[in-house]
């Protein structure tokens, strides 16, 4: 009985931590979002998204967790950017900022980064904080953007 209760509890926890959201367009062109699959015969352009809160994110201090949720940080790098990209990565790690890293390699990724930068020549590293981006590494510029987003100035975890 205890084993059954434990398995039931673990199943409930996994269901709470993972959420599937569906997006679809109905016959009248109206977009719908729901946590249940759409009607099979009337929905088109169905997209299924799986959302889950990272376990590590729940252990972060409140202020840092708020900044991560409101202004996620992404570092865009390339394989031929050894020094500036390393400086940027080291800066984020030293400051204790959780970030995702995207390596730009294909023509599609380069074009997407060009659009993100607002056109022109593509240069890495690119720091993306929420919707704002900075091209190249300059610690004072990165600090200003991260400070404005509410990230702590030092790693106090």
C-alpha positions as a Markdown table, in Angstrom:
| # | Residue | x | y | z |
|---|---|---|---|---|
| 1 | Unk | 0.0 | 0.0 | 0.0 |
| 2 | Unk | 2.9 | 2.4 | 0.8 |
| 3 | Unk | 4.4 | 1.7 | -2.5 |
| 4 | Unk | 1.2 | 2.5 | -4.3 |
| 5 | Unk | 0.8 | 5.8 | -2.4 |
| 6 | Unk | 4.4 | 6.7 | -3.3 |
| 7 | Unk | 3.9 | 5.9 | -6.9 |
| 8 | Unk | 0.7 | 7.9 | -7.0 |
| 9 | Unk | 2.4 | 10.9 | -5.3 |
| 10 | Unk | 5.3 | 10.8 | -7.8 |
| 11 | Unk | 2.8 | 10.7 | -10.7 |
| 12 | Unk | 1.0 | 13.7 | -9.4 |
| 13 | Unk | 4.2 | 15.7 | -8.9 |
| 14 | Unk | 5.3 | 14.9 | -12.5 |
| 15 | Unk | 1.9 | 16.0 | -13.8 |
| 16 | Unk | 2.1 | 19.2 | -11.9 |
| 17 | Unk | 5.6 | 20.0 | -13.1 |
| 18 | Unk | 4.8 | 19.4 | -16.8 |
| 19 | Unk | 2.0 | 21.1 | -18.7 |
| 20 | Unk | 0.9 | 20.6 | -22.2 |
| 21 | Unk | -0.7 | 23.5 | -24.0 |
| 22 | Unk | -2.4 | 23.2 | -27.4 |
| 23 | Unk | -2.9 | 26.0 | -29.9 |
| 24 | Unk | -5.1 | 25.6 | -33.0 |
| 25 | Unk | -7.3 | 27.5 | -35.4 |
| 26 | Unk | -11.0 | 26.7 | -35.8 |
| 27 | Unk | -13.1 | 26.8 | -39.0 |
| 28 | Unk | -13.8 | 30.5 | -38.5 |
| 29 | Unk | -10.2 | 31.4 | -38.2 |
| 30 | Unk | -10.3 | 32.0 | -34.5 |
| 31 | Unk | -7.1 | 31.0 | -32.5 |
| 32 | Unk | -7.6 | 28.8 | -29.4 |
| 33 | Unk | -5.3 | 27.9 | -26.6 |
| 34 | Unk | -6.2 | 25.1 | -24.1 |
| 35 | Unk | -4.7 | 22.4 | -21.9 |
| 36 | Unk | -6.8 | 19.7 | -23.8 |
| 37 | Unk | -6.4 | 18.5 | -27.4 |
| 38 | Unk | -8.6 | 20.3 | -29.9 |
| 39 | Unk | -11.6 | 18.8 | -31.6 |
| 40 | Unk | -10.1 | 16.5 | -34.3 |
| 41 | Unk | -12.4 | 17.4 | -37.2 |
| 42 | Unk | -12.6 | 21.2 | -36.9 |
| 43 | Unk | -9.1 | 22.2 | -35.8 |
| 44 | Unk | -6.3 | 23.1 | -38.1 |
| 45 | Unk | -2.7 | 24.3 | -37.6 |
| 46 | Unk | -2.5 | 22.4 | -34.3 |
| 47 | Unk | 0.6 | 22.9 | -32.2 |
| 48 | Unk | 1.4 | 21.1 | -29.0 |
| 49 | Unk | 3.8 | 22.7 | -26.5 |
| 50 | Unk | 5.2 | 21.0 | -23.4 |
| 51 | Unk | 6.1 | 23.4 | -20.6 |
| 52 | Unk | 7.8 | 22.4 | -17.4 |
| 53 | Unk | 9.5 | 24.4 | -14.7 |
| 54 | Unk | 13.2 | 23.3 | -14.4 |
| 55 | Unk | 13.9 | 21.8 | -11.0 |
| 56 | Unk | 17.1 | 23.9 | -10.7 |
| 57 | Unk | 15.0 | 27.1 | -11.2 |
| 58 | Unk | 12.9 | 26.4 | -8.1 |
| 59 | Unk | 16.1 | 26.4 | -5.9 |
| 60 | Unk | 17.1 | 29.9 | -7.1 |
| 61 | Unk | 16.7 | 33.0 | -4.8 |
| 62 | Unk | 13.4 | 34.8 | -5.4 |
| 63 | Unk | 14.9 | 37.9 | -7.1 |
| 64 | Unk | 17.0 | 35.8 | -9.4 |
| 65 | Unk | 14.0 | 33.5 | -10.2 |
| 66 | Unk | 11.9 | 36.6 | -11.1 |
| 67 | Unk | 14.6 | 37.9 | -13.4 |
| 68 | Unk | 15.0 | 34.5 | -15.1 |
| 69 | Unk | 11.2 | 34.2 | -15.6 |
| 70 | Unk | 10.7 | 37.7 | -16.9 |
| 71 | Unk | 14.0 | 38.2 | -18.8 |
| 72 | Unk | 15.6 | 34.9 | -19.8 |
| 73 | Unk | 19.2 | 35.2 | -20.9 |
| 74 | Unk | 20.6 | 33.6 | -24.0 |
| 75 | Unk | 24.2 | 33.8 | -25.2 |
| 76 | Unk | 24.6 | 33.4 | -28.9 |
| 77 | Unk | 28.1 | 32.1 | -29.9 |
| 78 | Unk | 29.8 | 30.5 | -32.8 |
| 79 | Unk | 32.6 | 27.9 | -33.2 |
| 80 | Unk | 35.0 | 30.5 | -34.6 |
| 81 | Unk | 34.6 | 32.9 | -31.6 |
| 82 | Unk | 37.0 | 31.5 | -29.0 |
| 83 | Unk | 38.1 | 34.5 | -27.0 |
| 84 | Unk | 35.1 | 37.0 | -26.9 |
| 85 | Unk | 32.6 | 34.2 | -26.5 |
| 86 | Unk | 34.6 | 32.7 | -23.6 |
| 87 | Unk | 34.8 | 36.1 | -21.9 |
| 88 | Unk | 31.1 | 36.5 | -22.2 |
| 89 | Unk | 30.4 | 33.0 | -20.9 |
| 90 | Unk | 32.8 | 33.5 | -18.0 |
| 91 | Unk | 31.2 | 36.8 | -17.2 |
| 92 | Unk | 27.7 | 35.3 | -16.9 |
| 93 | Unk | 29.1 | 32.4 | -14.9 |
| 94 | Unk | 31.0 | 34.6 | -12.5 |
| 95 | Unk | 27.9 | 36.7 | -12.0 |
| 96 | Unk | 25.9 | 33.6 | -11.3 |
| 97 | Unk | 23.4 | 34.2 | -14.1 |
| 98 | Unk | 21.5 | 31.1 | -15.5 |
| 99 | Unk | 21.6 | 31.3 | -19.3 |
| 100 | Unk | 21.1 | 29.1 | -22.3 |
| 101 | Unk | 23.7 | 29.0 | -25.0 |
| 102 | Unk | 23.0 | 28.8 | -28.7 |
| 103 | Unk | 25.8 | 28.0 | -31.2 |
| 104 | Unk | 25.1 | 29.7 | -34.5 |
| 105 | Unk | 26.4 | 27.5 | -37.3 |
| 106 | Unk | 23.9 | 27.1 | -40.2 |
| 107 | Unk | 22.8 | 29.7 | -42.7 |
| 108 | Unk | 19.3 | 29.7 | -41.2 |
| 109 | Unk | 20.7 | 30.3 | -37.7 |
| 110 | Unk | 22.9 | 33.1 | -39.0 |
| 111 | Unk | 19.9 | 34.8 | -40.7 |
| 112 | Unk | 17.9 | 34.4 | -37.5 |
| 113 | Unk | 20.7 | 36.1 | -35.5 |
| 114 | Unk | 20.9 | 38.8 | -38.1 |
| 115 | Unk | 17.2 | 39.5 | -37.6 |
| 116 | Unk | 17.6 | 39.4 | -33.9 |
| 117 | Unk | 20.4 | 42.0 | -34.1 |
| 118 | Unk | 18.3 | 44.2 | -36.4 |
| 119 | Unk | 20.1 | 43.5 | -39.6 |
| 120 | Unk | 23.6 | 44.3 | -40.7 |
| 121 | Unk | 26.7 | 42.2 | -40.2 |
| 122 | Unk | 26.4 | 39.3 | -37.8 |
| 123 | Unk | 28.8 | 39.4 | -34.9 |
| 124 | Unk | 29.1 | 37.2 | -31.8 |
| 125 | Unk | 28.8 | 36.9 | -29.0 |
| 126 | Unk | 25.3 | 38.3 | -28.7 |
| 127 | Unk | 23.7 | 38.6 | -25.3 |
| 128 | Unk | 20.0 | 38.4 | -25.3 |
| 129 | Unk | 18.1 | 39.4 | -22.2 |
| 130 | Unk | 14.4 | 39.1 | -22.7 |
| 131 | Unk | 13.7 | 41.0 | -25.9 |
| 132 | Unk | 16.9 | 43.2 | -25.8 |
| 133 | Unk | 20.2 | 42.3 | -27.3 |
| 134 | Unk | 23.8 | 43.4 | -27.3 |
| 135 | Unk | 26.3 | 42.6 | -30.0 |
| 136 | Unk | 29.8 | 41.9 | -28.9 |
| 137 | Unk | 31.2 | 41.6 | -25.4 |
| 138 | Unk | 31.7 | 44.7 | -23.3 |
| 139 | Unk | 31.3 | 44.0 | -19.6 |
| 140 | Unk | 29.9 | 47.4 | -18.7 |
| 141 | Unk | 27.2 | 47.2 | -21.4 |
| 142 | Unk | 26.3 | 43.6 | -20.4 |
| 143 | Unk | 26.2 | 44.7 | -16.7 |
| 144 | Unk | 23.8 | 47.6 | -17.5 |
| 145 | Unk | 21.4 | 45.3 | -19.4 |
| 146 | Unk | 21.5 | 42.6 | -16.7 |
| 147 | Unk | 21.0 | 45.2 | -13.9 |
| 148 | Unk | 18.0 | 46.7 | -15.7 |
| 149 | Unk | 16.5 | 43.3 | -16.0 |
| 150 | Unk | 16.8 | 42.8 | -12.2 |
| 151 | Unk | 19.6 | 40.3 | -12.1 |
| 152 | Unk | 21.8 | 40.4 | -9.0 |
| 153 | Unk | 25.2 | 42.0 | -9.4 |
| 154 | Unk | 27.0 | 39.0 | -7.9 |
| 155 | Unk | 26.4 | 35.3 | -7.4 |
| 156 | Unk | 24.8 | 35.1 | -3.9 |
| 157 | Unk | 23.3 | 31.7 | -4.3 |
